[in-house]
């Protein structure tokens, strides 16, 4: 009898274990099975919206990190970018390697505080259901003024020389020139095993933390101009490490080319078997109608293999180098209504970061979700007439819900001729983040919609 009970207990525990593993896998961030243009997390569809004030929040000490994450959570932001960057921008950033008394680094020994910060960041974002998109390599860390003090620079470590590593001690050019030998190490490039072994070491250390969490997405680089072989190597290595642990994760690459129709981006678009999502953030270097049209071109191009299209950084802030505050707000809203799976405001000075304006956009978007989810909508500018270029953009669930974004006041006609019923009309002030007015309108014809003022407005028309 005792043996029978023991056998039953073993079988029960195996079944329970199998069930828990299945549940854990289902909880991860992944393309939504019912609509793979969007994400699913913890078994539910989710729209990823973000606004944060740095690229590498994991470097922030807890006393400023925690309030930042709490402010995001308060307004409904649930998405952050995290480059594994260690350049010394604010004075508190750490390198991952141990610094010796000699002043040089040992690439075989870790700086534990760096990795503790990383793990704390992952824990705190997980607590708040904030999805993290990691960028494994940031080319700006390895060139110009950031390269001379870096531990990977052969003059700063005890592990290899210039001759052994094939690295120069200076790289004065913009990293877009792609002259840094650091990005040519993989077997199908220059097969630089001396340096590659240390690159693998730091990536595997990062994965030893990140793969313990289900809320992490992986992008190989920040706006890279590297060869395709570089991206393929790291994508397959990271996917392989996850597979060894029985985990499924999603990886992508972010190409620097501002034109989404370029051959560079097809390196990602054409390989759904490797890249479960695409990051098209560099579309945010475009403006106006071209910005919208190029994004819609991508949706058409990958229609046979739809995947989430992420925009982890939205450029545009007065005083920055990549457009004005108005550009930033327009770009963010065009992507949200155009069918992006994620939209995040870039950090200052090139973006609005976590600011009053960015938070108000997130608040308005979350208010809209009380009426209609963005994944229920489709781009529908064809239902507008008397529309000027870049005047207004529409996403619709015809007959039920319509969301209309005005870039700078104006008026358009919305075709409701097929639906003879009453609709509610709400006007949201994007910059103030509030509902201005609500009224009833009648369908069955063309309805003129005039923004209540200048600048950016969102109208929500609902017939539910």
C-alpha positions in Angstrom: 0.0 0.0 0.0 2.9 2.4 0.9 4.5 1.8 -2.5 1.1 2.6 -4.3 0.9 5.9 -2.4 4.5 6.7 -3.2 3.8 6.0 -6.9 0.7 8.1 -6.9 2.6 11.0 -5.2 5.4 10.9 -7.8 2.8 11.0 -10.7 0.9 13.8 -9.0 4.0 15.9 -8.5 5.1 15.3 -12.2 1.7 16.4 -13.4 1.8 19.4 -11.1 5.3 20.3 -12.3 4.3 20.0 -15.9 1.3 22.2 -15.3 3.3 24.9 -13.6 5.9 25.0 -16.4 3.1 25.4 -18.9 1.5 28.2 -16.9 4.9 29.9 -16.5 5.5 29.8 -20.2 2.0 31.2 -20.9 2.7 34.2 -18.6 5.7 35.5 -20.6 5.6 38.5 -22.9 4.9 37.1 -26.3 3.0 38.0 -29.5 -0.8 37.6 -28.8 -2.1 34.4 -30.3 -5.4 36.0 -31.4 -3.8 39.1 -33.0 0.0 38.8 -33.4 0.4 42.5 -34.2 0.1 43.0 -30.5 1.6 41.7 -27.3 0.3 39.3 -24.7 1.5 39.3 -21.1 0.3 37.1 -18.3 -2.2 35.5 -20.7 -3.9 38.8 -21.6 -3.4 41.2 -24.5 -1.6 44.4 -23.6 -0.7 47.7 -25.2 2.8 48.8 -24.3 3.1 52.5 -23.6 6.1 54.2 -22.1 7.8 57.4 -21.1 11.1 57.3 -19.2 14.0 59.6 -18.8 17.0 57.5 -19.4 18.1 54.7 -21.8 19.7 52.5 -19.0 17.5 52.8 -16.0 19.1 49.8 -14.4 22.1 52.0 -13.6 20.0 54.3 -11.5 20.4 54.0 -7.7 17.2 52.9 -6.0 16.4 56.3 -4.5 15.7 57.7 -7.9 14.8 54.5 -9.8 11.8 53.5 -7.6 10.0 56.9 -7.7 10.5 57.0 -11.5 8.9 53.6 -11.9 6.1 54.5 -9.6 5.4 57.7 -11.5 5.2 55.6 -14.7 2.8 53.2 -13.1 0.5 55.9 -11.8 -0.3 57.1 -15.3 -0.5 53.7 -16.9 3.0 53.5 -18.5 4.1 49.8 -18.7 7.1 49.8 -21.0 10.8 50.8 -20.6 13.9 50.7 -22.8 17.0 49.4 -21.1 20.3 49.5 -22.9 23.1 47.6 -21.1 25.0 50.8 -21.4 27.7 51.8 -19.0 28.9 55.2 -20.4 29.5 57.8 -17.7 26.7 60.3 -18.4 25.5 61.1 -14.9 28.4 60.1 -12.7 26.7 57.1 -10.9 27.0 54.6 -13.8 29.1 51.4 -13.2 31.1 49.1 -15.4 30.3 45.4 -15.2 34.0 44.4 -14.5 36.1 44.5 -11.3 38.5 47.4 -11.1 41.9 46.5 -9.6 44.1 48.6 -7.4 46.3 49.3 -10.4 43.4 51.1 -12.0 42.9 48.5 -14.7 40.1 46.0 -15.1 40.0 42.3 -14.9 37.5 41.0 -17.5 37.4 37.7 -15.7 36.0 39.2 -12.5 32.7 41.0 -12.0 31.7 44.2 -10.3 28.9 42.8 -8.2 27.2 46.1 -7.6 26.6 46.5 -11.3 24.8 43.2 -11.5 22.9 43.8 -8.3 21.5 47.0 -9.8 20.5 45.1 -12.9 18.7 42.4 -10.9 17.0 45.0 -8.7 15.8 46.8 -11.8 14.3 43.6 -13.2 12.6 42.8 -9.9 11.1 46.3 -9.5 9.8 46.4 -13.1 8.3 43.0 -12.7 6.5 44.1 -9.5 4.8 46.9 -11.5 4.1 44.9 -14.6 6.4 47.1 -16.6 7.8 45.3 -19.7 11.5 45.8 -20.3 13.1 45.9 -23.7 16.8 45.3 -23.4 19.4 46.4 -25.9 22.4 44.2 -25.5 24.9 46.4 -27.2 25.0 50.2 -27.6 27.5 51.3 -30.2 27.9 54.7 -28.5 29.6 53.1 -25.5 32.6 52.0 -27.7 33.5 55.1 -29.7 34.6 58.7 -29.3 34.9 60.0 -25.7 33.2 56.8 -24.2 35.9 54.5 -25.5 39.1 55.7 -23.8 38.0 54.9 -20.3 36.1 51.7 -21.2 37.2 48.3 -19.7 37.1 46.6 -23.1 39.7 49.1 -24.3 43.0 47.1 -24.3 44.9 49.8 -22.5 42.4 49.5 -19.6 42.5 45.8 -18.8 45.0 43.1 -17.9 43.4 40.5 -20.2 44.6 41.3 -23.7 46.8 43.7 -25.7 46.0 45.8 -28.8 47.6 43.2 -30.9 45.8 40.3 -29.3 42.4 42.0 -29.4 42.8 43.8 -32.7 41.2 46.8 -31.0 42.6 50.4 -31.3 42.8 52.6 -28.2 40.8 55.3 -29.9 37.8 55.4 -32.2 37.2 59.1 -32.9 34.5 58.7 -35.6 30.7 58.6 -35.1 29.8 54.9 -34.5 27.6 55.0 -37.5 30.7 54.7 -39.6 31.0 51.2 -38.2 34.8 51.3 -37.9 35.0 49.8 -34.4 36.5 46.3 -34.5 34.4 45.4 -31.5 31.5 44.8 -33.8 33.3 42.4 -36.2 34.2 39.5 -33.8 31.7 36.8 -34.7 32.7 33.6 -36.5 31.3 34.7 -39.9 33.0 38.1 -39.6 36.6 38.3 -38.4 36.3 35.4 -36.0 38.1 37.3 -33.2 38.0 34.6 -30.5 40.1 36.6 -28.0 37.6 39.4 -27.8 34.5 37.4 -28.6 35.1 35.2 -25.6 34.8 38.2 -23.3 31.8 39.5 -25.1 30.1 36.1 -24.6 31.0 36.2 -21.0 29.3 39.5 -20.3 26.2 38.5 -22.4 25.9 35.2 -20.6 26.2 37.0 -17.3 23.4 39.3 -18.3 21.2 36.4 -19.3 21.9 34.6 -16.0 19.7 37.3 -14.5 17.3 38.3 -17.3 16.2 34.8 -18.2 14.7 34.4 -14.7 12.0 36.9 -15.7 9.0 36.7 -18.1 8.7 40.4 -18.8 11.8 40.9 -20.8 12.2 41.5 -24.6 15.6 41.4 -26.2 17.0 43.7 -28.9 20.5 43.1 -30.1 21.7 46.7 -30.6 20.8 50.3 -30.4 20.3 51.7 -34.0 23.1 49.6 -35.5 25.0 50.0 -38.7 26.7 46.7 -38.1 26.9 43.7 -40.5 23.9 41.4 -40.6 26.2 38.5 -39.3 26.7 40.4 -36.0 23.0 40.5 -35.3 22.3 37.0 -36.4 25.1 35.6 -34.1 23.8 37.3 -31.0 20.2 36.6 -31.7 20.8 32.9 -32.2 23.1 32.8 -29.2 20.5 34.4 -26.9 17.7 32.2 -28.2 19.9 29.2 -27.7 20.7 30.1 -24.1 17.0 30.5 -23.4 16.2 27.1 -25.1 18.8 25.4 -22.9 16.7 26.5 -19.9 13.4 25.4 -21.5 12.3 29.1 -22.0 10.9 30.9 -25.0 11.8 34.5 -25.5 11.5 37.2 -28.2 14.4 38.9 -29.9 14.9 41.6 -32.6 17.4 44.0 -34.0 17.1 47.8 -34.4 18.7 49.1 -37.6 19.9 52.6 -37.9 18.5 53.3 -41.4 15.8 56.0 -41.2 13.9 54.5 -44.2 11.9 51.5 -43.2 11.7 50.4 -46.8 15.5 50.0 -47.0 17.2 46.6 -47.4 18.7 46.9 -43.9 15.3 46.5 -42.2 14.4 43.5 -44.4 17.1 41.7 -42.5 14.6 41.6 -39.7 11.3 41.7 -41.6 12.3 38.7 -43.8 13.2 36.4 -40.9 10.2 35.8 -38.6 11.7 32.4 -37.7 14.4 34.3 -35.8 12.9 37.7 -35.0 9.6 37.4 -33.2 9.1 41.2 -33.3 10.5 44.2 -35.1 11.7 47.5 -33.7 11.1 50.3 -36.1 12.1 53.2 -33.8 14.2 54.9 -36.5 11.0 55.7 -38.3 10.7 58.4 -35.7 13.4 60.4 -37.6 10.6 60.9 -40.2 7.9 63.5 -39.9 4.3 64.0 -41.0 2.6 61.9 -43.6 5.8 60.1 -44.6 6.1 58.9 -41.0 2.6 57.4 -41.2 3.0 56.0 -44.7 6.3 54.3 -44.1 4.9 52.6 -41.0 1.9 51.4 -42.9 4.2 50.1 -45.7 5.9 47.8 -43.1 2.5 46.5 -42.0 1.7 45.6 -45.6 5.2 44.1 -46.2 5.0 41.6 -43.3 1.3 40.9 -43.6 1.9 37.2 -44.4 3.8 36.9 -41.1 2.4 39.6 -38.8 4.4 40.4 -35.7 4.5 43.2 -33.1 6.1 46.4 -34.3 7.7 48.2 -31.4 8.8 51.8 -31.2 11.0 51.9 -28.1 12.1 55.5 -28.6 10.1 58.4 -30.0 12.2 61.4 -30.8 11.1 65.0 -30.5 11.6 67.7 -27.9 12.1 71.4 -28.1 15.9 72.0 -27.8 16.8 68.5 -29.0 18.4 67.5 -32.2 15.7 65.2 -33.6 12.6 67.3 -33.9 10.4 69.5 -31.7 8.0 68.7 -28.9 5.2 68.8 -31.4 7.0 66.3 -33.6 7.4 64.0 -30.6 3.7 64.1 -29.7 2.6 63.6 -33.4 5.0 60.7 -33.9 3.9 58.9 -30.8 0.2 59.2 -31.6 0.6 58.3 -35.3 2.3 55.0 -34.2 -0.3 54.3 -31.5 -3.2 54.7 -34.0 -1.3 53.2 -36.9 -1.1 49.8 -35.2 2.2 49.8 -33.3 2.4 47.3 -30.5 4.5 49.7 -28.3 5.3 53.4 -28.2 7.7 55.0 -25.8 8.8 58.6 -25.5 12.6 58.8 -25.8 14.8 60.3 -23.0 15.7 64.0 -22.9 17.1 66.0 -24.6 16.1 64.1 -27.8 12.7 63.1 -26.4 10.1 64.1 -23.8 11.1 61.4 -21.3 8.9 61.1 -18.3 7.4 64.6 -18.3 4.0 66.3 -17.9 3.4 66.2 -21.7 4.4 62.6 -22.2 2.5 61.4 -19.1 -0.6 63.2 -20.3 -0.4 61.4 -23.6 -0.2 58.0 -21.8 -3.1 59.0 -19.6 -5.3 59.9 -22.6 -4.4 56.6 -24.4 -5.4 54.7 -21.3 -8.7 56.6 -21.0 -9.4 55.7 -24.6 -8.9 52.0 -23.7 -11.9 52.4 -21.4 -14.0 52.7 -24.6 -12.0 50.6 -27.1 -8.8 48.7 -27.1 -6.3 49.7 -29.7 -6.0 46.2 -31.1 -9.7 46.3 -32.0 -9.0 49.2 -34.4 -7.6 49.4 -37.9 -6.0 52.4 -39.7 -8.9 54.0 -41.6 -7.9 57.3 -43.2 -10.0 56.3 -46.2 -13.1 57.1 -44.1 -12.1 60.8 -43.9 -12.7 63.5 -46.5 -11.7 67.2 -46.7 -8.5 66.1 -45.0 -5.3 68.0 -45.5 -1.9 66.2 -45.5 -0.9 65.4 -42.0 -4.0 67.1 -40.6 -5.7 64.1 -39.0 -5.3 60.3 -38.6 -8.1 57.8 -38.0 -8.2 54.3 -36.6 -11.6 52.6 -36.6 -13.8 49.6 -35.8 -16.4 50.7 -38.3 -19.9 51.2 -36.9 -18.6 50.8 -33.3 -15.6 52.9 -32.4 -13.4 55.5 -34.1 -10.3 57.3 -32.7 -9.3 60.4 -34.6 -6.1 62.3 -33.9 -5.7 66.0 -35.0 -2.1 67.2 -35.3 -2.9 70.9 -35.1 -6.5 71.7 -34.9 -8.5 71.5 -38.1 -11.7 69.8 -39.3 -12.5 66.7 -41.4 -15.6 64.7 -42.5 -16.0 61.2 -41.1 -18.1 58.8 -43.1 -20.8 57.4 -40.9 -23.3 57.0 -43.7 -23.8 53.2 -43.3 -24.7 53.5 -39.6 -27.9 55.3 -38.9 -27.6 55.5 -35.1 -26.4 57.8 -32.4 -22.8 57.9 -31.4 -21.1 59.5 -28.4 -18.3 62.0 -29.2 -15.5 62.7 -26.6 -12.8 65.3 -27.1 -9.5 64.8 -25.3 -6.8 67.6 -24.9 -3.6 65.7 -25.6 -1.3 68.3 -23.9 -3.5 68.7 -20.8 -4.3 65.0 -20.6 -8.0 65.5 -19.9 -11.5 65.1 -21.3 -12.7 68.4 -22.5 -16.3 67.6 -23.6 -18.8 64.9 -24.4 -21.8 65.0 -26.7 -24.1 62.9 -28.9 -23.9 62.9 -32.7 -26.0 61.2 -35.4 -24.7 58.8 -38.0 -26.2 58.0 -41.4 -24.2 60.6 -43.2 -20.9 62.5 -43.4 -20.2 64.1 -40.0 -18.0 67.1 -39.7 -15.6 66.9 -36.8 -13.8 70.1 -35.8 -11.1 70.1 -33.2 -11.9 72.4 -30.2 -8.6 74.3 -30.6 -5.1 74.3 -32.1 -2.4 71.8 -31.4 -3.1 68.1 -30.7 -6.6 66.7 -30.0 -8.1 63.2 -29.9 -11.7 62.5 -30.7 -13.3 59.2 -29.6 -16.6 58.4 -31.4 -18.4 55.4 -30.0 -21.6 53.7 -31.1 -21.6 50.9 -28.6 
